[in-house]
Amino acid sequence: MFANLFASLRAAKVPVTLREYLLLIEAVNADLAGQRVEDFYFLARCSLIKDERHLDTFDRVFGHVFKGLDLMTDAVNATIPEDWLRSVSALHLSDEDKARIEALGGWDKIMEELNKRLAEQQGRHQGGSKWIGTGGTSPYGADGYNPAGVRIGQKESRHKRAIKVWDKREFKDFADDVEIGTRNMKVALRKLRRLTRTGRPDELDVDETVRGTAHNGYLDIHLRPERRNAVKVLMFLDVGGSMDWHVKEAQELFSAARSEFKHLEYFYFHNCLYEHVWKDNVRRWTDKTPTWDVLHTYPADTKVIFVGDASMSPYEISVPGGAAEHMNPEPGAKWLTRVADLYERCVWLNPLPQESWAWTPSIGMIERLMPGRMFPLTIDGLDRAIRVLMR
């Protein structure tokens, strides 16, 4: 039976060695597990698993071997398309229908036409292709579809294609006291450490105390500063819009970072980095911090982590005034380039599955602005990002 557990773990790609298996057998022969299944479970997990990322797989294999539970490896590892989990659109269009709907011909033309609609329109419209309304193919309105539209009066993003949002939206700050269901993120972030002894000496230095006592003939107590992580981390967190679907992952990462780094600063942004960032989403229009001030405050050896799905209108990255919620004097690409040039240790963590990135043009644009620095917000992606930060 124990050999079956060992073979099943190897089949599930858990790196279990023969030495660890023999250690488990030795512990069982010494009756360390007693007669309880729960005790044997913890003994086996402690003996066989050396990396916390494999705990979930171990639980499934253990249940399969000792309780007859079916393994559902394919289902567990499968990626469920996001569209399956979202509300049904108010307007149903086939791919052919969507392909026939054309944008108006660029940013300037779209904004010019919006001004005309605002001046000419007199009433409500539903299902149309021109006026500001709902459920249609017009570039202006809500609950419809257009590849380059201005969203007006719609609660949340559905197609992630709006080039500007004409409504004031409320975003929530990330909580830093959320306890992560798995400690994998904390374990991964813990690798980003550079321990130094700084500050007040309040820790007993045993070696020096013994050496001094033996040399002087009396108790000679030596103290030293506690070892602390000296790494400085600056996080830029995307909030609102399409990031609402990824709040849980982003909040868990933020909570883990707050617990692991003594020197951590963070700022919020929306979709792309512009001339202002903020610390409090409730007062994001009144208490803004100039991005230039941030770049001048934190030195070049700071580790910078962007967290966002990078899903937006390409105009937000490439065009002055293209930001969804305000008229930005400089394109977002210029600010991202400034950050990437100043901070050599800079990465972008994306909560979207990496295989879906090719379907969103804005993700490709940011990848080109930060070559080799975008990683998926998974344990493997986090490990690769930290290797880049530690170079």
C-alpha positions in Angstrom: 0.0 0.0 0.0 2.8 2.4 0.8 4.5 1.5 -2.4 1.3 2.4 -4.2 1.3 5.9 -2.6 4.9 6.4 -3.7 4.2 5.3 -7.2 1.0 7.4 -7.4 2.8 10.5 -6.2 5.5 10.0 -8.9 2.8 9.5 -11.5 1.3 12.8 -10.4 4.7 14.5 -11.0 5.4 15.1 -7.3 9.2 14.9 -6.9 9.3 12.2 -4.3 12.6 10.3 -3.9 13.4 6.8 -2.8 15.3 8.2 0.2 12.1 10.0 1.4 10.0 6.9 0.9 12.5 4.8 3.0 12.3 7.5 5.7 8.5 7.1 5.8 8.8 3.4 6.2 11.3 3.8 9.0 9.0 6.3 10.8 6.0 3.9 10.4 8.1 1.0 11.8 9.0 3.2 14.8 5.2 3.6 15.3 5.4 7.4 15.0 1.9 7.5 13.4 0.2 5.4 16.0 -3.1 3.9 14.9 -4.9 7.0 13.5 -5.2 7.7 9.8 -4.9 11.4 10.5 -1.6 11.0 12.2 -0.3 8.8 9.3 -1.4 11.5 6.8 0.6 14.2 8.5 3.6 11.8 8.9 3.5 10.9 5.2 3.1 14.5 4.2 6.0 15.6 6.4 8.3 12.8 5.1 7.5 13.0 1.4 6.7 16.6 0.6 9.5 19.2 0.7 7.9 22.0 -1.4 4.5 23.5 -0.3 3.4 23.9 -3.9 2.8 20.1 -4.0 0.6 19.9 -0.9 -2.6 20.1 -2.9 -1.5 17.3 -5.3 -0.4 15.2 -2.3 -3.9 15.5 -0.7 -5.6 14.4 -3.9 -3.2 11.4 -4.3 -3.5 10.4 -0.7 -7.3 10.5 -0.8 -7.2 8.4 -4.0 -4.9 5.8 -2.6 -6.4 5.4 0.9 -10.1 6.3 0.4 -10.7 5.2 -3.2 -11.4 8.7 -4.4 -11.2 9.3 -8.1 -8.3 11.5 -9.3 -9.5 14.4 -11.4 -6.2 15.7 -12.6 -7.5 16.9 -15.9 -10.3 18.8 -14.4 -8.2 20.4 -11.7 -5.5 21.6 -14.1 -8.0 22.7 -16.8 -8.4 26.4 -17.4 -12.1 27.5 -17.4 -12.6 30.3 -20.0 -13.6 33.6 -18.3 -16.5 34.1 -20.6 -18.2 31.0 -19.0 -18.2 32.8 -15.7 -19.5 36.2 -16.7 -23.1 37.4 -17.1 -24.7 37.0 -20.5 -24.5 40.0 -22.7 -27.5 42.1 -23.3 -26.6 42.0 -27.0 -25.9 38.7 -28.7 -23.6 38.9 -31.8 -21.9 36.2 -33.7 -18.2 36.5 -34.6 -19.2 37.5 -38.1 -21.5 40.2 -36.8 -18.7 41.6 -34.7 -16.3 41.6 -37.6 -18.7 43.7 -39.6 -18.8 46.4 -37.0 -16.1 48.9 -37.7 -14.5 51.5 -35.6 -14.9 55.1 -36.6 -11.3 55.6 -37.8 -9.1 56.5 -34.9 -9.0 58.3 -31.6 -9.5 61.9 -33.0 -12.4 60.8 -35.2 -14.2 58.9 -32.3 -14.0 61.9 -29.9 -15.1 64.3 -32.7 -18.2 62.2 -33.4 -19.0 61.9 -29.6 -19.1 65.7 -29.4 -21.5 65.8 -32.4 -23.8 63.2 -30.8 -23.9 65.1 -27.5 -24.9 68.2 -29.4 -27.5 66.6 -31.7 -29.1 63.8 -29.7 -32.5 64.7 -28.1 -33.8 61.4 -26.6 -33.1 57.9 -25.5 -32.1 55.2 -28.0 -32.0 51.4 -27.7 -30.3 49.0 -30.1 -29.1 51.5 -32.6 -25.8 51.9 -34.4 -25.3 55.7 -34.2 -26.7 57.5 -31.1 -25.7 57.2 -27.4 -27.9 54.3 -26.2 -28.0 50.8 -24.9 -27.8 47.3 -26.4 -26.6 48.4 -29.8 -23.5 48.6 -32.0 -23.0 52.3 -31.6 -19.6 53.4 -30.3 -21.3 55.3 -27.4 -23.4 53.8 -24.6 -23.9 50.7 -22.6 -24.4 46.9 -22.9 -23.7 46.8 -26.6 -20.6 46.0 -28.7 -18.1 48.1 -30.6 -14.4 47.4 -31.0 -13.5 51.1 -30.1 -16.3 52.5 -28.0 -16.9 55.0 -25.2 -18.6 53.4 -22.3 -21.4 55.5 -20.8 -23.7 54.4 -18.0 -22.5 50.8 -17.7 -21.6 49.3 -14.3 -18.7 47.1 -15.4 -16.6 46.2 -18.4 -17.6 43.2 -20.4 -15.5 43.2 -23.6 -12.6 45.2 -22.2 -12.5 47.3 -25.4 -13.8 50.7 -24.3 -11.4 53.5 -25.1 -12.8 55.8 -22.5 -15.3 55.5 -19.6 -17.6 58.5 -19.1 -18.7 57.6 -15.5 -17.1 58.1 -12.1 -16.5 54.7 -10.6 -15.6 53.8 -7.0 -12.7 51.4 -6.4 -11.8 49.6 -3.2 -8.4 49.5 -1.5 -6.8 46.1 -1.2 -6.9 44.8 2.4 -3.5 43.8 3.8 -4.8 41.6 6.6 -6.3 38.9 4.3 -4.9 35.5 5.2 -4.0 33.5 2.1 -5.6 30.1 1.7 -2.2 28.6 0.7 1.2 29.9 1.8 2.7 29.4 -1.7 2.8 33.1 -2.5 4.5 33.9 0.9 7.0 31.1 0.3 7.8 32.4 -3.2 8.1 36.0 -2.0 10.4 34.9 0.8 13.0 34.1 -1.8 13.3 37.9 -2.5 15.4 38.6 0.6 18.7 40.2 1.5 19.2 39.9 5.2 21.3 42.5 7.0 21.8 43.4 10.6 20.7 47.0 11.1 19.1 49.0 13.9 19.2 48.6 17.6 21.3 45.7 19.1 18.7 43.7 21.0 19.5 40.1 20.0 21.8 38.0 22.1 25.0 37.1 20.1 25.7 33.6 21.6 29.0 33.0 19.9 30.5 36.4 20.9 29.1 36.0 24.4 30.7 32.6 24.9 34.0 33.8 23.3 34.1 36.9 25.5 33.2 35.1 28.7 35.9 32.4 28.1 38.5 35.1 27.4 37.7 37.5 30.2 36.8 35.0 32.9 33.4 36.6 33.7 30.0 36.7 32.0 30.5 39.1 29.0 27.2 39.6 27.2 27.2 40.7 23.6 24.2 41.9 21.7 23.7 42.4 18.0 20.9 43.9 15.7 18.3 41.5 14.5 18.6 40.3 10.9 16.1 42.0 8.7 15.1 41.8 5.1 16.7 44.9 3.5 15.1 44.6 0.1 13.0 47.6 -0.9 9.9 46.8 -2.8 7.6 49.2 -4.7 4.2 47.9 -5.9 1.9 49.4 -8.5 -1.5 47.8 -8.3 -4.1 48.1 -11.0 -7.7 48.4 -9.6 -11.2 48.7 -11.0 -12.6 47.7 -14.4 -11.6 44.3 -15.6 -9.4 43.9 -12.5 -12.6 43.4 -10.5 -12.5 39.8 -11.7 -9.0 39.3 -10.2 -9.4 41.0 -6.9 -8.9 37.8 -4.9 -5.5 36.9 -6.5 -4.2 40.5 -6.3 -5.4 40.9 -2.7 -3.7 37.7 -1.7 -0.4 38.8 -3.3 -0.7 42.2 -1.7 -1.3 40.6 1.7 1.6 38.3 1.3 3.9 41.1 0.3 2.9 43.2 3.3 3.8 40.3 5.6 7.1 39.5 4.0 8.7 42.9 3.3 9.6 45.5 5.9 10.4 48.1 3.3 7.3 48.0 1.1 5.5 50.9 -0.6 2.5 50.7 -2.9 0.4 52.9 -5.1 -2.7 52.3 -7.1 -3.3 53.0 -10.8 -6.0 52.1 -13.3 -5.3 50.2 -16.5 -2.0 52.0 -17.3 0.5 54.1 -15.5 0.0 57.9 -16.0 1.2 61.1 -14.5 -0.6 60.5 -11.1 -1.0 57.5 -8.8 -2.8 57.3 -5.4 -2.8 55.5 -2.1 -6.5 55.6 -1.2 -9.1 54.7 -3.7 -11.8 56.6 -1.9 -9.9 59.8 -2.4 -8.2 59.0 -5.7 -9.4 62.2 -7.4 -8.4 64.5 -4.5 -5.3 62.9 -2.9 -3.1 62.1 -5.9 0.7 61.6 -5.9 2.6 62.8 -9.0 4.3 59.8 -10.6 7.4 62.0 -11.0 7.6 62.3 -7.2 7.5 58.5 -6.8 10.3 58.1 -9.3 12.4 60.7 -7.6 11.7 59.3 -4.1 12.6 55.6 -4.5 16.2 54.8 -5.6 17.2 52.7 -8.6 17.9 49.6 -6.5 14.2 49.3 -5.5 12.4 46.2 -6.8 9.3 47.3 -8.7 6.3 45.0 -9.2 3.3 45.9 -11.3 0.1 43.9 -10.8 -2.6 44.1 -13.5 -4.3 42.3 -16.3 -2.9 44.9 -18.9 -6.3 44.6 -20.7 -7.5 48.0 -22.0 -7.9 50.0 -25.2 -4.6 50.3 -27.1 -5.2 54.1 -27.1 -4.7 54.2 -23.3 -1.1 53.1 -23.9 -0.2 55.0 -27.1 -2.2 58.2 -27.3 -2.2 61.4 -25.2 -5.7 61.8 -23.8 -6.4 58.1 -24.3 -6.9 57.2 -20.7 -10.3 55.8 -19.9 -11.1 58.3 -17.1 -9.2 61.5 -17.7 -7.3 63.4 -20.4 -3.7 62.4 -19.9 -1.1 64.8 -21.4 1.3 62.0 -22.1 0.6 58.4 -23.3 0.9 55.6 -20.8 3.7 54.0 -22.8 6.0 56.9 -22.0 5.5 56.4 -18.2 6.0 52.7 -18.4 9.2 53.2 -20.3 10.5 55.7 -17.7 9.9 53.2 -14.9 11.5 50.3 -16.9 14.5 52.4 -17.7 15.0 53.7 -14.1 14.4 50.4 -12.3 16.3 47.5 -13.8 14.7 45.1 -11.4 11.1 45.6 -12.6 8.4 43.0 -13.4 4.7 42.9 -14.3 2.5 40.1 -12.8 -0.6 39.4 -14.9 -3.5 37.4 -13.3 -4.8 36.3 -16.8 -3.7 32.9 -18.0 -0.6 33.3 -20.2 -2.1 31.4 -23.1 -4.8 34.0 -23.4 -2.5 37.0 -23.7 -2.2 36.9 -27.4 -5.9 37.7 -27.7 -5.6 41.1 -26.1 -3.5 43.7 -28.1 -2.8 45.9 -25.1 -1.0 43.0 -23.4 1.3 42.6 -26.3 2.0 46.3 -26.3 3.1 46.3 -22.6 5.2 43.2 -23.2 7.1 45.0 -25.9 7.6 48.0 -23.6 8.9 45.7 -20.8 10.5 42.8 -22.7 11.0 39.7 -20.7 9.4 41.2 -17.6 5.7 40.1 -17.7 4.8 36.9 -15.9 1.5 35.2 -15.1 0.3 35.5 -11.5 0.9 31.8 -10.7 3.4 30.2 -8.4 5.6 29.3 -11.3 5.3 32.8 -12.8 6.0 34.3 -9.4 9.2 32.2 -9.1 10.4 33.3 -12.5 9.6 37.0 -11.7 11.6 36.8 -8.5 14.6 35.4 -10.3 14.5 38.4 -12.6 14.2 40.7 -9.5 17.2 39.0 -7.8 19.6 39.2 -10.8 
